[in-house]
Amino acid sequence: MTNLRVILLVVFGAAMLWLWYPYLTQTELSLQQEQETIAQPDYVAIDLKQTSFAENGQLSYQITAQRMELYQELGFSHFEVPIFVLHNGQHNWQLTANEATLYENDTLILEGNVKATNLNDNAMITEIDADNLRLEISNRIMRSEQPVIITGPSLTITGKGLIADLNVEVIELINHTETIYDKQ
């Protein structure tokens, strides 16, 4: 009698597993498909070269990148190894990083080995190095809350955090650490 009960229990368990298997696997697949749909870019560009003009027709900025992914619904574009050149009359800057994200409100977030180079030959500040940098393109304001190194032809300034107005090339350190003047 116990052998019969064991056989019936095994048959009943196998039947239940067979009936429930499609339901259990289907919900997992639909969740995975929904998550993949959210994370898919609308399009991808390789070796991107883009030029943007202001409303008055003047050159505003140029971007080149190894790869760009546009997420239309989420409202941003992600760039790998970007080179961003900001044109502002005689106050032009080139920004490079490992990656960057451009949001619809014209805010560019640069991350990883960020280097901002002043393209004006006779500028007092020639380069800003940071790990993260935020650029408000329309206002031409650059910000960072991370450690920064500012270099010029004869000086090196270190600090934590900065606000830079690129319209008038005024750079303010939030927390100044050290300044080194080179003897010439």
Secondary structure, DSSP 4 states (H G I P E B T S, - for coil): -HHHHHHHHHHHHHHHHHHHHHHHHHHHHHHHHHHHHHH--SEEEEEEEEEEE-TTS-EEEEEEEEEEEEETTTTEEEEES-EEEE--TT--EEEE-SEEEEETTSEEEEEEEEEEEE--TT-S--EEEEEEEEEETTTTEEEEEEEEEEE-SSEEEEEEEEEEETTTTEEEEEEEEEEEEPP-
